[in-house]
Amino acid sequence: RRKFHQDARWTFFKKLLMNAGLIEEKKVTSFFLKTTTKVIVNEKRLVALLALTAVHDIMKMSMILPDVQKEHAPYQNYAAGDTISDHDHALSYVMDHYPKMLPSFRDLEASERRSVQFTQCNLCFNHGWFVQAEAPPGAIFTKFRAALIRDHKSQIGQRDVALYFVHWITDLAGAEPTPLAGCEKFVTKFPLPVLNSFLRSFEFVERIATQTETQVMEAFLKMRWEEHEPSMGELPSGDSAIAKMRLLCMAQMNSSLVLEAFDQLTAEDRDLLCLEMARSGCVGQSFSPTLVPKEAGLGQDGPAFLVYYGPAFLQNLQGDPAVRRLSLLAEIYRCSRELWSASIAKVGVNVTIRIDVIKAMSCKEMQAANNEGDVWVLVKHNESEAFVERSSKRKLNKMIASCQGFQVLDLACISTYAK
């Protein structure tokens, strides 16, 4: 508890509350004409948060789940007569069509009701993907941004997105109630560096209300590089800049090892990572041209790839030299591109590459499978995802016979780099 008190980034907490409009700083002049800054609570905004806290989980009581009325159908893919089983969608339905049943919500001002309703929508936002730079901007933000524009008619601003994250924090903090001991979930059970990184990131996510997906991502990556401890020096530039900044976020405590290893890669592997990790996955968007290869500029092809568990793969080196892990990551991207050929028609498409099975394996363990007669393959399961799998020759023949798309991972890339 003492460590949390000392090391928690309280300025991030305060900034989030201010961005959400819950508190404000005002200059106050004393009787002796001395001007000081005082923190003032915005009572209307706080009442909105308290109203949300009071009602946001009531639909977890199944006996009060609403049925979609004929005049409101369809609603969030529920047909007339369907019981809305998702508790967030159920609450949104009541807020949309029967607000009088929620007096604490009904009596809020219209702008505050809109903010509260926004916290209940399905943003399809994976915060871990953003904080760890695991995914391209399109996979992280496109559905989020579409919800702001489509479902809320662009009436939601940065202030409302900030309130969404305040609610996220209070909801998680209260998930394991300990009223006499305080917020135990965060203080003793949640890794403080992770909490601090999430708090720091909120300010950037809020910008999605006014900026593009790629602009938000680029600003966040630059901040992570500049604020990294120990210092990483000047911001990188050139073709490798975005790849390096993403690798820093992905590798976390291993960032220095991974970035040093990046420069040891063959030119082919290095160029491949520079290109694939710089794709935006968004139509008409790219990172700044001084930070990416020319092929990843505004005329770039798609799809972009999200290597699911890529951060875990670089954070758990399992005794491997970092350069071997990076070379294998390049091989995974290479096989992915063979399965999904580059096309400008797919520039806004994001494909997920699942590496769950090898995320905690050492290169030696992977090579042992080859020595036993098996191979590691990237198997295309559908148009949106592929999985790294261990395969016997018999299974391989079955995939060939059924015309299932796959690529064999060439582990010779590992042997290129001596331990």
C-alpha positions as a Markdown table, in Angstrom:
| # | Residue | x | y | z |
|---|---|---|---|---|
| 1 | Arg | 0.0 | 0.0 | 0.0 |
| 2 | Arg | 2.9 | 2.4 | 0.8 |
| 3 | Lys | 4.5 | 1.6 | -2.6 |
| 4 | Phe | 1.2 | 2.3 | -4.4 |
| 5 | His | 0.9 | 5.6 | -2.6 |
| 6 | Gln | 4.4 | 6.5 | -3.5 |
| 7 | Asp | 4.7 | 5.2 | -7.1 |
| 8 | Ala | 1.2 | 5.6 | -8.5 |
| 9 | Arg | 1.0 | 8.4 | -11.1 |
| 10 | Trp | -1.5 | 10.6 | -9.4 |
| 11 | Thr | -1.2 | 13.3 | -12.0 |
| 12 | Phe | -2.6 | 10.8 | -14.6 |
| 13 | Phe | -5.6 | 10.2 | -12.3 |
| 14 | Lys | -6.2 | 13.9 | -11.9 |
| 15 | Lys | -5.8 | 14.6 | -15.6 |
| 16 | Leu | -8.4 | 11.9 | -16.5 |
| 17 | Leu | -10.9 | 13.4 | -14.0 |
| 18 | Met | -10.3 | 16.8 | -15.4 |
| 19 | Asn | -10.7 | 15.6 | -19.0 |
| 20 | Ala | -13.9 | 14.0 | -18.0 |
| 21 | Gly | -15.2 | 17.3 | -16.6 |
| 22 | Leu | -15.6 | 15.9 | -13.1 |
| 23 | Ile | -13.2 | 18.4 | -11.6 |
| 24 | Glu | -11.9 | 21.8 | -12.7 |
| 25 | Glu | -9.1 | 24.1 | -11.7 |
| 26 | Lys | -10.1 | 27.7 | -10.9 |
| 27 | Lys | -8.1 | 30.7 | -9.8 |
| 28 | Val | -9.2 | 32.1 | -6.5 |
| 29 | Thr | -8.2 | 35.5 | -5.1 |
| 30 | Ser | -8.0 | 35.7 | -1.3 |
| 31 | Phe | -8.9 | 38.6 | 1.0 |
| 32 | Phe | -5.2 | 39.6 | 0.8 |
| 33 | Leu | -5.3 | 39.6 | -3.1 |
| 34 | Lys | -3.2 | 36.5 | -3.3 |
| 35 | Thr | -4.2 | 34.3 | -6.3 |
| 36 | Thr | -4.2 | 30.5 | -5.9 |
| 37 | Thr | -5.5 | 27.6 | -7.9 |
| 38 | Lys | -8.2 | 25.5 | -6.4 |
| 39 | Val | -9.7 | 22.2 | -7.5 |
| 40 | Ile | -13.5 | 22.5 | -7.8 |
| 41 | Val | -15.9 | 19.5 | -8.2 |
| 42 | Asn | -18.3 | 19.8 | -11.1 |
| 43 | Glu | -21.4 | 18.7 | -9.3 |
| 44 | Lys | -23.6 | 18.1 | -12.3 |
| 45 | Arg | -21.0 | 15.9 | -13.9 |
| 46 | Leu | -20.4 | 14.0 | -10.6 |
| 47 | Val | -24.1 | 13.4 | -10.3 |
| 48 | Ala | -24.1 | 11.9 | -13.8 |
| 49 | Leu | -21.2 | 9.5 | -12.7 |
| 50 | Leu | -23.1 | 8.6 | -9.5 |
| 51 | Ala | -26.3 | 7.9 | -11.5 |
| 52 | Leu | -24.3 | 5.7 | -13.8 |
| 53 | Thr | -22.7 | 3.8 | -10.9 |
| 54 | Ala | -26.1 | 3.2 | -9.4 |
| 55 | Val | -27.7 | 1.7 | -12.5 |
| 56 | His | -25.0 | 0.3 | -14.7 |
| 57 | Asp | -25.2 | -3.3 | -13.5 |
| 58 | Ile | -28.9 | -3.6 | -12.6 |
| 59 | Met | -29.6 | -5.7 | -15.7 |
| 60 | Lys | -27.5 | -8.5 | -14.3 |
| 61 | Met | -30.7 | -9.4 | -12.5 |
| 62 | Ser | -32.3 | -11.6 | -15.2 |
| 63 | Met | -35.8 | -11.1 | -13.9 |
| 64 | Ile | -35.9 | -7.5 | -15.1 |
| 65 | Leu | -34.3 | -8.0 | -18.6 |
| 66 | Pro | -36.5 | -6.3 | -21.1 |
| 67 | Asp | -38.1 | -7.8 | -24.2 |
| 68 | Val | -37.7 | -5.9 | -27.5 |
| 69 | Gln | -41.1 | -4.3 | -28.4 |
| 70 | Lys | -42.3 | -4.5 | -32.0 |
| 71 | Glu | -42.0 | -0.8 | -32.6 |
| 72 | His | -38.3 | -0.9 | -31.5 |
| 73 | Ala | -37.2 | -3.9 | -33.5 |
| 74 | Pro | -34.6 | -4.8 | -34.5 |
| 75 | Tyr | -32.5 | -3.5 | -31.6 |
| 76 | Gln | -28.7 | -4.4 | -31.5 |
| 77 | Asn | -29.5 | -7.6 | -33.5 |
| 78 | Tyr | -32.4 | -8.6 | -31.2 |
| 79 | Ala | -35.7 | -9.2 | -33.0 |
| 80 | Ala | -39.2 | -8.3 | -31.7 |
| 81 | Gly | -40.1 | -10.4 | -28.7 |
| 82 | Asp | -36.5 | -11.3 | -27.9 |
| 83 | Thr | -35.2 | -10.9 | -24.4 |
| 84 | Ile | -32.1 | -8.8 | -24.4 |
| 85 | Ser | -29.7 | -11.0 | -22.5 |
| 86 | Asp | -26.6 | -8.7 | -22.7 |
| 87 | His | -26.9 | -6.6 | -19.6 |
| 88 | Asp | -25.2 | -3.5 | -21.2 |
| 89 | His | -27.5 | -3.7 | -24.3 |
| 90 | Ala | -30.5 | -4.2 | -22.0 |
| 91 | Leu | -29.7 | -1.1 | -20.0 |
| 92 | Ser | -29.2 | 0.9 | -23.2 |
| 93 | Tyr | -32.6 | -0.3 | -24.4 |
| 94 | Val | -34.3 | 1.1 | -21.3 |
| 95 | Met | -32.3 | 4.3 | -21.5 |
| 96 | Asp | -33.3 | 4.7 | -25.2 |
| 97 | His | -37.0 | 3.9 | -24.9 |
| 98 | Tyr | -38.1 | 3.9 | -21.3 |
| 99 | Pro | -35.9 | 6.5 | -19.4 |
| 100 | Lys | -38.7 | 7.2 | -16.9 |
| 101 | Met | -38.0 | 3.8 | -15.4 |
| 102 | Leu | -34.6 | 5.1 | -14.3 |
| 103 | Pro | -35.3 | 8.3 | -12.4 |
| 104 | Ser | -31.7 | 9.1 | -11.6 |
| 105 | Phe | -30.9 | 8.9 | -15.3 |
| 106 | Arg | -34.1 | 10.6 | -16.5 |
| 107 | Asp | -33.5 | 13.7 | -14.4 |
| 108 | Leu | -30.0 | 14.4 | -15.8 |
| 109 | Glu | -29.5 | 17.1 | -18.3 |
| 110 | Ala | -29.6 | 16.0 | -21.9 |
| 111 | Ser | -25.8 | 16.3 | -22.4 |
| 112 | Glu | -25.2 | 14.3 | -19.3 |
| 113 | Arg | -27.7 | 11.6 | -20.3 |
| 114 | Arg | -25.9 | 11.3 | -23.7 |
| 115 | Ser | -22.5 | 10.8 | -21.9 |
| 116 | Val | -24.0 | 8.1 | -19.6 |
| 117 | Gln | -25.5 | 6.3 | -22.6 |
| 118 | Phe | -22.2 | 6.3 | -24.4 |
| 119 | Thr | -20.5 | 4.4 | -21.6 |
| 120 | Gln | -22.9 | 1.5 | -22.3 |
| 121 | Cys | -22.2 | 1.1 | -26.0 |
| 122 | Asn | -20.1 | -1.7 | -27.4 |
| 123 | Leu | -17.0 | 0.0 | -28.6 |
| 124 | Cys | -15.1 | -3.2 | -29.6 |
| 125 | Phe | -12.0 | -1.6 | -28.1 |
| 126 | Asn | -9.1 | -3.7 | -26.8 |
| 127 | His | -7.0 | -1.5 | -24.6 |
| 128 | Gly | -4.2 | -4.0 | -24.4 |
| 129 | Trp | -3.7 | -3.9 | -28.1 |
| 130 | Phe | -3.2 | -0.2 | -27.9 |
| 131 | Val | -1.0 | 0.1 | -24.8 |
| 132 | Gln | 1.3 | -2.7 | -26.1 |
| 133 | Ala | 1.1 | -1.5 | -29.8 |
| 134 | Glu | 0.1 | -5.1 | -30.6 |
| 135 | Ala | -2.2 | -4.1 | -33.5 |
| 136 | Pro | -2.3 | -1.7 | -36.4 |
| 137 | Pro | -4.4 | 1.4 | -35.9 |
| 138 | Gly | -7.3 | 0.1 | -38.0 |
| 139 | Ala | -7.7 | -3.0 | -35.8 |
| 140 | Ile | -7.6 | -0.9 | -32.6 |
| 141 | Phe | -9.8 | 2.1 | -33.4 |
| 142 | Thr | -11.9 | 1.8 | -36.6 |
| 143 | Lys | -14.9 | 0.2 | -34.9 |
| 144 | Phe | -14.5 | 2.5 | -31.9 |
| 145 | Arg | -14.5 | 5.6 | -34.2 |
| 146 | Ala | -17.4 | 4.2 | -36.3 |
| 147 | Ala | -19.5 | 3.9 | -33.1 |
| 148 | Leu | -18.8 | 7.6 | -32.3 |
| 149 | Ile | -19.9 | 8.7 | -35.8 |
| 150 | Arg | -22.7 | 6.2 | -36.6 |
| 151 | Asp | -24.3 | 5.4 | -33.3 |
| 152 | His | -23.9 | 8.8 | -31.6 |
| 153 | Lys | -24.0 | 11.1 | -34.7 |
| 154 | Ser | -20.7 | 12.7 | -33.8 |
| 155 | Gln | -22.2 | 14.3 | -30.7 |
| 156 | Ile | -19.7 | 12.5 | -28.4 |
| 157 | Gly | -16.6 | 14.5 | -27.6 |
| 158 | Gln | -13.2 | 14.0 | -25.8 |
| 159 | Arg | -14.9 | 14.8 | -22.5 |
| 160 | Asp | -17.4 | 11.9 | -22.9 |
| 161 | Val | -14.7 | 9.4 | -23.9 |
| 162 | Ala | -12.8 | 10.4 | -20.8 |
| 163 | Leu | -15.9 | 9.7 | -18.7 |
| 164 | Tyr | -16.1 | 6.3 | -20.3 |
| 165 | Phe | -12.6 | 5.5 | -18.9 |
| 166 | Val | -13.4 | 6.9 | -15.5 |
| 167 | His | -16.4 | 4.5 | -15.4 |
| 168 | Trp | -14.0 | 1.7 | -16.6 |
| 169 | Ile | -11.7 | 2.4 | -13.7 |
| 170 | Thr | -14.5 | 2.6 | -11.1 |
| 171 | Asp | -16.2 | -0.5 | -12.4 |
| 172 | Leu | -12.9 | -2.5 | -12.2 |
| 173 | Ala | -12.0 | -1.1 | -8.8 |
| 174 | Gly | -15.4 | -2.2 | -7.4 |
| 175 | Ala | -15.4 | -5.6 | -9.0 |
| 176 | Glu | -14.1 | -7.0 | -5.7 |
| 177 | Pro | -15.6 | -4.8 | -3.0 |
| 178 | Thr | -13.6 | -4.1 | 0.1 |
| 179 | Pro | -15.3 | -1.0 | 1.6 |
| 180 | Leu | -13.2 | -0.9 | 4.8 |
| 181 | Ala | -9.9 | -1.5 | 3.1 |
| 182 | Gly | -10.3 | 0.8 | 0.1 |
| 183 | Cys | -9.6 | -0.1 | -3.5 |
| 184 | Glu | -7.8 | -3.4 | -3.0 |
| 185 | Lys | -8.1 | -4.5 | -6.6 |
| 186 | Phe | -5.8 | -1.7 | -7.8 |
| 187 | Val | -3.6 | -1.3 | -4.7 |
| 188 | Thr | -2.6 | -4.9 | -4.0 |
| 189 | Lys | -3.7 | -7.0 | -7.0 |
| 190 | Phe | -3.1 | -5.0 | -10.1 |
| 191 | Pro | 0.5 | -4.5 | -11.4 |
| 192 | Leu | 1.2 | -0.8 | -10.8 |
| 193 | Pro | 3.3 | -0.3 | -14.0 |
| 194 | Val | 0.4 | -1.7 | -16.0 |
| 195 | Leu | -2.1 | 0.6 | -14.3 |
| 196 | Asn | 0.2 | 3.6 | -14.8 |
| 197 | Ser | 0.6 | 2.8 | -18.5 |
| 198 | Phe | -3.2 | 2.5 | -18.9 |
| 199 | Leu | -3.8 | 5.8 | -17.2 |
| 200 | Arg | -1.2 | 7.5 | -19.4 |
| 201 | Ser | -2.8 | 6.1 | -22.5 |
| 202 | Phe | -6.4 | 7.4 | -21.8 |
| 203 | Glu | -5.4 | 10.9 | -22.8 |
| 204 | Phe | -4.5 | 9.6 | -26.3 |
| 205 | Val | -7.6 | 7.4 | -26.7 |
| 206 | Glu | -9.8 | 10.3 | -25.9 |
| 207 | Arg | -8.4 | 12.0 | -29.0 |
| 208 | Ile | -10.2 | 9.5 | -31.3 |
| 209 | Ala | -13.2 | 11.8 | -31.0 |
| 210 | Thr | -11.4 | 14.4 | -33.1 |
| 211 | Gln | -8.4 | 12.7 | -34.8 |
| 212 | Thr | -7.9 | 9.8 | -37.1 |
| 213 | Glu | -6.9 | 6.3 | -35.9 |
| 214 | Thr | -3.4 | 6.6 | -37.3 |
| 215 | Gln | -2.9 | 10.1 | -35.9 |
| 216 | Val | -3.8 | 8.9 | -32.4 |
| 217 | Met | -1.5 | 5.8 | -32.7 |
| 218 | Glu | 1.5 | 7.8 | -33.9 |
| 219 | Ala | 1.2 | 10.4 | -31.1 |
| 220 | Phe | 1.0 | 7.6 | -28.6 |
| 221 | Leu | 4.0 | 5.8 | -30.0 |
| 222 | Lys | 6.1 | 9.0 | -29.9 |
| 223 | Met | 5.1 | 9.6 | -26.3 |
| 224 | Arg | 6.1 | 6.1 | -25.3 |
| 225 | Trp | 9.6 | 6.5 | -26.9 |
| 226 | Glu | 10.2 | 10.0 | -25.4 |
| 227 | Glu | 9.1 | 9.0 | -21.9 |
| 228 | His | 10.7 | 5.6 | -21.7 |
| 229 | Glu | 13.0 | 5.0 | -18.8 |
| 230 | Pro | 15.9 | 4.7 | -19.3 |
| 231 | Ser | 16.0 | 7.2 | -22.1 |
| 232 | Met | 16.1 | 5.7 | -25.6 |
| 233 | Gly | 17.6 | 8.9 | -27.1 |
| 234 | Glu | 16.0 | 10.9 | -29.9 |
| 235 | Leu | 12.9 | 9.8 | -31.7 |
| 236 | Pro | 13.7 | 7.4 | -34.5 |
| 237 | Ser | 13.1 | 8.4 | -38.1 |
| 238 | Gly | 13.3 | 6.8 | -41.5 |
| 239 | Asp | 11.8 | 3.5 | -42.7 |
| 240 | Ser | 12.3 | 1.7 | -39.4 |
| 241 | Ala | 10.8 | 4.3 | -37.1 |
| 242 | Ile | 7.3 | 3.0 | -36.6 |
| 243 | Ala | 8.5 | -0.6 | -36.4 |
| 244 | Lys | 11.0 | 0.3 | -33.6 |
| 245 | Met | 8.5 | 2.3 | -31.7 |
| 246 | Arg | 6.0 | -0.5 | -31.8 |
| 247 | Leu | 8.6 | -3.0 | -30.8 |
| 248 | Leu | 9.5 | -0.9 | -27.8 |
| 249 | Cys | 5.9 | -1.0 | -26.6 |
| 250 | Met | 5.5 | -4.7 | -27.3 |
| 251 | Ala | 8.7 | -5.9 | -25.6 |
| 252 | Gln | 8.3 | -3.7 | -22.5 |
| 253 | Met | 11.1 | -4.7 | -20.1 |
| 254 | Asn | 13.0 | -6.4 | -22.9 |
| 255 | Ser | 12.8 | -3.3 | -25.2 |
| 256 | Ser | 16.5 | -2.5 | -25.1 |
| 257 | Leu | 17.4 | -6.1 | -26.0 |
| 258 | Val | 14.9 | -6.3 | -28.8 |
| 259 | Leu | 15.8 | -2.9 | -30.3 |
| 260 | Glu | 19.5 | -3.9 | -30.3 |
| 261 | Ala | 18.6 | -7.2 | -31.9 |
| 262 | Phe | 16.6 | -5.4 | -34.6 |
| 263 | Asp | 19.8 | -3.9 | -36.0 |
| 264 | Gln | 21.4 | -7.4 | -36.1 |
| 265 | Leu | 18.7 | -8.8 | -38.4 |
| 266 | Thr | 19.4 | -9.6 | -42.0 |
| 267 | Ala | 18.3 | -6.7 | -44.4 |
| 268 | Glu | 15.5 | -8.9 | -45.7 |
| 269 | Asp | 14.0 | -9.5 | -42.2 |
| 270 | Arg | 14.5 | -5.9 | -41.1 |
| 271 | Asp | 12.9 | -4.5 | -44.3 |
| 272 | Leu | 10.0 | -6.9 | -43.9 |
| 273 | Leu | 9.2 | -5.9 | -40.3 |
| 274 | Cys | 9.6 | -2.2 | -41.2 |
| 275 | Leu | 6.9 | -2.6 | -43.9 |
| 276 | Glu | 4.4 | -4.9 | -42.3 |
| 277 | Met | 4.5 | -3.2 | -38.9 |
| 278 | Ala | 3.9 | 0.2 | -40.6 |
| 279 | Arg | 0.7 | -0.6 | -42.4 |
| 280 | Ser | -2.2 | 1.3 | -40.9 |
| 281 | Gly | -5.2 | -1.0 | -41.8 |
| 282 | Cys | -7.2 | 2.2 | -42.5 |
| 283 | Val | -8.5 | 3.5 | -45.8 |
| 284 | Gly | -6.8 | 6.7 | -46.8 |
| 285 | Gln | -4.5 | 6.9 | -43.8 |
| 286 | Ser | -0.8 | 6.3 | -43.2 |
| 287 | Phe | 1.8 | 7.2 | -40.6 |
| 288 | Ser | 4.0 | 10.3 | -41.3 |
| 289 | Pro | 6.0 | 9.6 | -44.5 |
| 290 | Thr | 9.3 | 10.3 | -42.7 |
| 291 | Leu | 8.6 | 7.3 | -40.3 |
| 292 | Val | 7.7 | 4.5 | -42.7 |
| 293 | Pro | 8.8 | 2.9 | -46.0 |
| 294 | Lys | 7.4 | 4.4 | -49.1 |
| 295 | Glu | 5.3 | 1.3 | -49.7 |
| 296 | Ala | 3.5 | 2.0 | -46.4 |
| 297 | Gly | 2.5 | 5.5 | -47.5 |
| 298 | Leu | -0.9 | 6.7 | -48.6 |
| 299 | Gly | -0.8 | 4.3 | -51.6 |
| 300 | Gln | -0.2 | 1.3 | -49.4 |
| 301 | Asp | -1.7 | -2.2 | -49.9 |
| 302 | Gly | -3.5 | -4.3 | -47.4 |
| 303 | Pro | -4.5 | -6.2 | -45.4 |
| 304 | Ala | -2.6 | -5.2 | -42.3 |
| 305 | Phe | -1.7 | -7.9 | -39.7 |
| 306 | Leu | -2.4 | -8.1 | -36.0 |
| 307 | Val | 0.0 | -10.7 | -34.5 |
| 308 | Tyr | -2.0 | -11.8 | -31.5 |
| 309 | Tyr | 0.3 | -12.5 | -28.5 |
| 310 | Gly | 3.2 | -10.8 | -30.3 |
| 311 | Pro | 4.0 | -8.8 | -27.1 |
| 312 | Ala | 4.0 | -12.0 | -25.0 |
| 313 | Phe | 6.3 | -13.6 | -27.6 |
| 314 | Leu | 8.9 | -10.8 | -27.1 |
| 315 | Gln | 8.4 | -10.4 | -23.3 |
| 316 | Asn | 9.1 | -14.1 | -22.6 |
| 317 | Leu | 12.3 | -14.7 | -24.4 |
| 318 | Gln | 12.7 | -18.2 | -22.7 |
| 319 | Gly | 16.5 | -17.8 | -22.8 |
| 320 | Asp | 16.5 | -17.2 | -26.6 |
| 321 | Pro | 18.6 | -14.3 | -28.0 |
| 322 | Ala | 16.2 | -11.6 | -28.9 |
| 323 | Val | 17.4 | -11.6 | -32.5 |
| 324 | Arg | 16.0 | -15.1 | -33.0 |
| 325 | Arg | 12.6 | -14.1 | -31.7 |
| 326 | Leu | 12.5 | -11.2 | -34.1 |
| 327 | Ser | 13.6 | -13.3 | -37.0 |
| 328 | Leu | 10.8 | -15.8 | -36.3 |
| 329 | Leu | 8.4 | -12.9 | -36.0 |
| 330 | Ala | 9.5 | -11.8 | -39.5 |
| 331 | Glu | 9.0 | -15.3 | -40.8 |
| 332 | Ile | 5.4 | -15.2 | -39.4 |
| 333 | Tyr | 4.7 | -11.9 | -41.2 |
| 334 | Arg | 6.3 | -13.4 | -44.3 |
| 335 | Cys | 4.0 | -16.5 | -44.3 |
| 336 | Ser | 1.0 | -14.3 | -43.5 |
| 337 | Arg | 1.7 | -12.2 | -46.6 |
| 338 | Glu | 1.9 | -15.4 | -48.7 |
| 339 | Leu | -1.6 | -16.3 | -47.4 |
| 340 | Trp | -3.0 | -12.8 | -48.0 |
| 341 | Ser | -1.5 | -11.3 | -51.0 |
| 342 | Ala | -1.1 | -7.5 | -50.9 |
| 343 | Ser | -3.9 | -5.6 | -52.7 |
| 344 | Ile | -4.9 | -2.0 | -52.6 |
| 345 | Ala | -8.5 | -3.2 | -52.4 |
| 346 | Lys | -7.8 | -4.6 | -49.0 |
| 347 | Val | -6.1 | -1.6 | -47.5 |
| 348 | Gly | -8.8 | -1.2 | -44.8 |
| 349 | Val | -8.8 | -4.9 | -43.9 |
| 350 | Asn | -7.1 | -6.2 | -40.7 |
| 351 | Val | -6.3 | -9.9 | -40.3 |
| 352 | Thr | -5.5 | -11.6 | -37.0 |
| 353 | Ile | -2.5 | -14.0 | -36.8 |
| 354 | Arg | -2.8 | -16.1 | -33.7 |
| 355 | Ile | 0.5 | -17.4 | -32.2 |
| 356 | Asp | -0.9 | -18.6 | -28.9 |
| 357 | Val | 0.7 | -22.0 | -29.1 |
| 358 | Ile | 4.3 | -20.7 | -29.4 |
| 359 | Lys | 4.1 | -17.5 | -27.4 |
| 360 | Ala | 5.9 | -19.1 | -24.4 |
| 361 | Met | 8.0 | -21.7 | -26.3 |
| 362 | Ser | 11.7 | -21.4 | -26.8 |
| 363 | Cys | 13.3 | -21.7 | -30.2 |
| 364 | Lys | 14.9 | -25.0 | -29.0 |
| 365 | Glu | 11.5 | -26.5 | -28.2 |
| 366 | Met | 10.2 | -25.5 | -31.6 |
| 367 | Gln | 13.2 | -27.1 | -33.3 |
| 368 | Ala | 12.7 | -30.2 | -31.3 |
| 369 | Ala | 9.3 | -30.7 | -32.9 |
| 370 | Asn | 11.0 | -30.5 | -36.3 |
| 371 | Asn | 13.5 | -33.1 | -35.2 |
| 372 | Glu | 10.6 | -35.4 | -34.3 |
| 373 | Gly | 9.2 | -35.2 | -37.8 |
| 374 | Asp | 6.6 | -32.5 | -37.3 |
| 375 | Val | 6.5 | -29.0 | -38.8 |
| 376 | Trp | 5.2 | -25.7 | -37.7 |
| 377 | Val | 2.6 | -24.2 | -40.0 |
| 378 | Leu | 0.5 | -21.1 | -40.3 |
| 379 | Val | -3.0 | -22.3 | -41.1 |
| 380 | Lys | -5.6 | -20.0 | -42.7 |
| 381 | His | -8.9 | -20.8 | -40.9 |
| 382 | Asn | -11.0 | -18.1 | -42.6 |
| 383 | Glu | -10.6 | -14.8 | -44.4 |
| 384 | Ser | -10.0 | -13.0 | -41.1 |
| 385 | Glu | -7.6 | -15.1 | -39.1 |
| 386 | Ala | -4.8 | -17.7 | -39.2 |
| 387 | Phe | -3.2 | -19.8 | -36.5 |
| 388 | Val | 0.3 | -21.1 | -35.9 |
| 389 | Glu | 0.0 | -24.8 | -35.3 |
| 390 | Arg | 2.2 | -27.9 | -34.9 |
| 391 | Ser | 1.4 | -30.4 | -37.7 |
| 392 | Ser | 2.4 | -34.0 | -38.5 |
| 393 | Lys | 3.0 | -34.9 | -42.1 |
| 394 | Arg | -0.3 | -36.8 | -42.2 |
| 395 | Lys | -2.2 | -33.7 | -41.1 |
| 396 | Leu | -0.2 | -31.7 | -43.7 |
| 397 | Asn | -1.3 | -34.1 | -46.4 |
| 398 | Lys | -5.0 | -33.7 | -45.3 |
| 399 | Met | -4.7 | -29.9 | -45.5 |
| 400 | Ile | -3.2 | -30.2 | -49.0 |
| 401 | Ala | -6.0 | -32.6 | -50.1 |
| 402 | Ser | -8.7 | -30.3 | -48.7 |
| 403 | Cys | -7.1 | -27.3 | -50.3 |
| 404 | Gln | -6.8 | -25.5 | -47.0 |
| 405 | Gly | -4.4 | -22.6 | -47.1 |
| 406 | Phe | -1.3 | -22.9 | -45.1 |
| 407 | Gln | 2.4 | -22.0 | -45.0 |
| 408 | Val | 5.2 | -23.9 | -43.4 |
| 409 | Leu | 7.3 | -21.8 | -41.1 |
| 410 | Asp | 11.0 | -22.0 | -42.1 |
| 411 | Leu | 12.9 | -22.4 | -38.8 |
| 412 | Ala | 16.2 | -22.0 | -40.7 |
| 413 | Cys | 15.7 | -18.3 | -39.9 |
| 414 | Ile | 16.5 | -19.2 | -36.3 |
| 415 | Ser | 19.7 | -21.0 | -37.2 |
| 416 | Thr | 20.9 | -18.0 | -39.1 |
| 417 | Tyr | 21.8 | -16.3 | -35.8 |
| 418 | Ala | 24.3 | -18.1 | -33.5 |
| 419 | Lys | 23.5 | -18.1 | -29.8 |
